[in-house]
């Protein structure tokens, strides 16, 4: 994917020049090499080929007798419900994380809409994979294959990563086959990029190439620290800014998928916004103080029961600093429903700590993507007066964003029927609908948009 300015491309790899594992030349001189480590890790990194069938665009000119008169018999009428189909293929990467059970981790966007998924091992074997489940909000998918003599990679603790740590990326760029590149951790906890619903990326000076999505980012011990996912690129090439999903976040999703086939994220029940310089002054925070401002607390939610209030500024969750609203969402999103969080806030200039349990999401605090894929990357809430549905957040690549909808807009109708709650919206939308008509309210005016 490429934009006029900065493009976020779903592909990954890495670059680097040093290591600490010795190799011996003929004269006995020792040189650094990654070869011994890679011999143990490479067999765990797989190539993924996906196949999907797409209907070609319907051409109404084929049903025009005047058009067919000039183009001959080959221009036959084309019934709209009998459009020709086309077989498509794409390639990506994946990582075997459980050799005994044949579990493979990759990016969701690598296998999205695939009718068939094939996994090729480094030794040349090929297997058809089964999709165990996916987490589109994090861009993680879990596959399973029935194969013997597999090799897996050990999962590291991505929370102990530090800027400057050496990392190695392994993947399948351009469908060429397994390729190894290296780099360092350039930054941690990157968020607010609009790539995924939950973001806390490892940034690396990666040498990025198409096809590396879903591949392994490992440390020099050969342990998995991240799943390569995206780059920032002005013109589609590498500029040394790549992103990987931390393995701790991916592991949390994988455990839920393998246990129940889906990922269910809880909530604490607050409205939030980032602390701007003006808000920093208005709330009399220290110069440079970062955090997330609570703008509202929903009634009878975990936050309400714990005693959190509007105006509190969240500065940490379980001891980890909280610097932005997207980071806070990720900190809560990796927790299971029922887990307890220690949330530290600043209230009236003083620090206070609260124990908050992650609760079940209500209809007015849930992502709506499960209703229909056209709602992927969209967060909705019931309006306070109960007359419409509020658009809280949109991913930049969501169908709703492309249709011109903005955060803060009110959805008052779906498919020519009035809607006043998220639950009602979901009841009016079928999972297989390929086109959805919305009536949107913005600044006192009403207009229609079509999602497709």
HUKAZI-V252772 format. One record per backbone hydrogen bond with DSSP energy under -0.5 kcal/mol. NH is the residue of the N-H (numbers start at 1). CO is the residue of the C=O. E is the energy in kcal/mol with one decimal. If there is no record, write none. Layout:
nh: <NH & NH>
co: <CO & CO>
e: <E & E>
This chain:
nh: <7 & 7 & 9 & 9 & 11 & 12 & 14 & 15 & 22 & 23 & 25 & 25 & 28 & 31 & 33 & 38 & 39 & 40 & 40 & 41 & 42 & 44 & 45 & 46 & 47 & 48 & 49 & 50 & 51 & 52 & 54 & 54 & 56 & 60 & 62 & 63 & 64 & 65 & 68 & 69 & 70 & 70 & 71 & 72 & 75 & 76 & 79 & 82 & 83 & 86 & 88 & 90 & 92 & 93 & 94 & 95 & 96 & 97 & 97 & 98 & 102 & 103 & 104 & 105 & 106 & 110 & 111 & 111 & 112 & 114 & 115 & 116 & 118 & 119 & 120 & 121 & 124 & 127 & 129 & 130 & 132 & 132 & 133 & 135 & 138 & 139 & 140 & 141 & 142 & 143 & 144 & 145 & 147 & 153 & 156 & 158 & 160 & 161 & 164 & 165 & 167 & 168 & 169 & 170 & 171 & 172 & 174 & 175 & 176 & 179 & 181 & 182 & 183 & 185 & 186 & 186 & 187 & 189 & 190 & 197 & 198 & 201 & 202 & 203 & 203 & 204 & 205 & 206 & 208 & 212 & 214 & 215 & 216 & 217 & 218 & 218 & 219 & 222 & 224 & 225 & 226 & 227 & 228 & 228 & 229 & 230 & 231 & 232 & 233 & 233 & 240 & 242 & 243 & 244 & 245 & 247 & 249 & 250 & 251 & 252 & 253 & 254 & 255 & 256 & 257 & 258 & 259 & 260 & 261 & 261 & 262 & 264 & 265 & 266 & 267 & 271 & 273 & 275 & 276 & 280 & 281 & 282 & 283 & 284 & 285 & 289 & 291 & 292 & 293 & 294 & 295 & 295 & 296 & 298 & 301 & 303 & 305 & 306 & 307 & 308 & 311 & 312 & 313 & 314 & 314 & 315 & 316 & 317 & 318 & 320 & 322 & 323 & 328 & 329 & 330 & 331 & 332 & 333 & 334 & 335 & 338 & 339 & 341 & 343 & 343 & 344 & 344 & 345 & 346 & 347 & 347 & 350 & 352 & 354 & 356 & 356 & 358 & 359 & 365 & 366 & 368 & 371 & 372 & 373 & 375 & 376 & 378 & 379 & 380 & 381 & 383 & 386 & 389 & 390 & 391 & 392 & 392 & 393 & 395 & 396 & 398 & 402 & 403 & 404 & 405 & 408 & 409 & 410 & 411 & 412 & 412 & 413 & 414 & 415 & 417 & 419 & 425 & 426 & 427 & 428 & 428 & 429 & 429 & 433 & 436 & 438 & 438 & 439 & 440 & 440 & 441 & 442 & 445 & 447 & 449 & 451>
co: <5 & 233 & 7 & 231 & 9 & 209 & 207 & 205 & 20 & 31 & 23 & 29 & 25 & 23 & 21 & 34 & 35 & 36 & 37 & 37 & 38 & 41 & 42 & 94 & 120 & 92 & 118 & 90 & 116 & 88 & 52 & 86 & 84 & 58 & 59 & 60 & 61 & 63 & 64 & 65 & 66 & 67 & 67 & 68 & 72 & 74 & 77 & 79 & 80 & 54 & 52 & 50 & 48 & 213 & 46 & 105 & 44 & 95 & 103 & 103 & 98 & 98 & 143 & 95 & 141 & 107 & 107 & 108 & 108 & 111 & 51 & 51 & 49 & 127 & 47 & 125 & 121 & 119 & 117 & 144 & 130 & 142 & 142 & 140 & 135 & 135 & 135 & 106 & 133 & 104 & 130 & 102 & 145 & 96 & 224 & 156 & 157 & 158 & 185 & 162 & 183 & 218 & 181 & 216 & 179 & 211 & 210 & 172 & 173 & 171 & 169 & 14 & 167 & 165 & 184 & 203 & 203 & 200 & 201 & 137 & 137 & 190 & 244 & 187 & 201 & 242 & 184 & 204 & 206 & 209 & 228 & 212 & 170 & 226 & 168 & 216 & 223 & 219 & 154 & 217 & 217 & 245 & 215 & 226 & 243 & 243 & 9 & 241 & 7 & 231 & 206 & 204 & 230 & 202 & 227 & 225 & 246 & 246 & 247 & 248 & 249 & 250 & 251 & 252 & 253 & 254 & 255 & 256 & 256 & 257 & 256 & 262 & 263 & 335 & 359 & 296 & 293 & 291 & 274 & 276 & 277 & 278 & 279 & 281 & 280 & 286 & 323 & 314 & 273 & 312 & 271 & 293 & 271 & 269 & 298 & 268 & 301 & 302 & 303 & 303 & 294 & 309 & 346 & 292 & 312 & 344 & 344 & 320 & 342 & 317 & 315 & 321 & 324 & 325 & 326 & 327 & 328 & 329 & 330 & 332 & 358 & 336 & 356 & 341 & 354 & 316 & 342 & 352 & 313 & 345 & 350 & 347 & 345 & 343 & 341 & 354 & 339 & 267 & 362 & 363 & 378 & 368 & 368 & 431 & 372 & 373 & 375 & 393 & 366 & 390 & 388 & 383 & 411 & 381 & 409 & 379 & 390 & 379 & 377 & 194 & 395 & 398 & 399 & 401 & 400 & 391 & 406 & 441 & 389 & 410 & 439 & 439 & 417 & 437 & 414 & 412 & 421 & 422 & 423 & 424 & 425 & 425 & 426 & 430 & 451 & 436 & 449 & 413 & 438 & 447 & 410 & 445 & 442 & 440 & 438 & 436>
e: <-0.6 & -2.1 & -0.7 & -1.5 & -1.9 & -0.7 & -0.6 & -1.0 & -0.5 & -2.1 & -0.5 & -2.4 & -2.0 & -2.6 & -2.8 & -2.5 & -2.0 & -0.7 & -1.0 & -1.3 & -3.0 & -2.3 & -1.7 & -2.2 & -2.3 & -2.4 & -2.8 & -2.5 & -2.6 & -2.1 & -0.5 & -2.5 & -2.8 & -0.7 & -1.6 & -1.6 & -1.8 & -0.7 & -2.3 & -1.9 & -1.0 & -0.7 & -1.3 & -1.2 & -1.4 & -1.6 & -0.6 & -1.8 & -0.6 & -2.5 & -3.2 & -1.9 & -2.5 & -2.4 & -1.8 & -2.4 & -3.4 & -0.6 & -2.3 & -1.3 & -1.1 & -2.0 & -2.9 & -3.1 & -2.3 & -0.7 & -0.8 & -0.8 & -1.1 & -2.0 & -2.7 & -2.0 & -3.2 & -3.2 & -2.7 & -3.0 & -1.8 & -2.6 & -3.0 & -2.7 & -0.8 & -2.2 & -1.3 & -3.5 & -1.1 & -1.6 & -1.8 & -2.5 & -2.8 & -3.2 & -2.3 & -2.1 & -0.9 & -1.9 & -2.7 & -0.8 & -1.7 & -1.1 & -2.4 & -2.2 & -3.0 & -2.8 & -2.7 & -2.4 & -2.0 & -0.8 & -4.7 & -1.4 & -2.6 & -2.4 & -2.5 & -0.5 & -2.7 & -2.4 & -0.7 & -2.7 & -1.5 & -0.5 & -2.2 & -1.7 & -1.8 & -2.5 & -2.9 & -2.7 & -0.6 & -2.3 & -1.2 & -2.5 & -1.0 & -1.5 & -2.8 & -2.2 & -1.4 & -2.2 & -3.0 & -0.5 & -2.1 & -2.1 & -3.2 & -3.1 & -1.7 & -2.0 & -1.9 & -0.6 & -2.6 & -1.6 & -1.5 & -2.2 & -2.6 & -0.5 & -0.6 & -2.6 & -3.2 & -2.1 & -2.6 & -2.2 & -0.7 & -2.0 & -3.0 & -1.7 & -1.6 & -2.5 & -2.5 & -1.3 & -2.4 & -2.8 & -1.3 & -3.1 & -0.6 & -2.0 & -0.7 & -0.5 & -0.5 & -0.6 & -2.0 & -2.9 & -1.7 & -1.1 & -0.8 & -2.6 & -1.6 & -2.4 & -2.4 & -1.3 & -2.9 & -2.4 & -0.6 & -2.1 & -2.5 & -2.9 & -2.6 & -0.7 & -1.3 & -2.4 & -1.0 & -2.9 & -2.7 & -2.0 & -1.1 & -2.1 & -3.0 & -2.0 & -1.6 & -3.0 & -0.6 & -2.8 & -1.3 & -2.5 & -2.9 & -2.0 & -2.4 & -0.5 & -2.1 & -2.2 & -1.7 & -2.4 & -2.2 & -2.6 & -1.4 & -1.5 & -2.4 & -2.3 & -3.3 & -0.8 & -2.9 & -2.2 & -0.5 & -3.1 & -2.0 & -0.5 & -3.1 & -1.8 & -2.7 & -2.6 & -2.7 & -0.7 & -3.3 & -3.2 & -1.8 & -0.7 & -1.7 & -1.9 & -0.6 & -0.6 & -2.6 & -1.8 & -1.5 & -2.6 & -1.2 & -2.0 & -2.4 & -1.4 & -1.8 & -3.4 & -2.7 & -2.8 & -0.8 & -1.4 & -1.9 & -0.5 & -2.1 & -2.1 & -1.4 & -1.4 & -2.1 & -3.5 & -2.0 & -2.3 & -3.3 & -0.7 & -2.7 & -1.3 & -2.9 & -3.5 & -1.1 & -2.1 & -2.3 & -2.4 & -1.5 & -1.2 & -0.7 & -0.7 & -0.6 & -1.6 & -2.3 & -0.5 & -2.9 & -2.5 & -0.6 & -3.5 & -3.1 & -2.8 & -2.0 & -2.4 & -2.2 & -3.1>
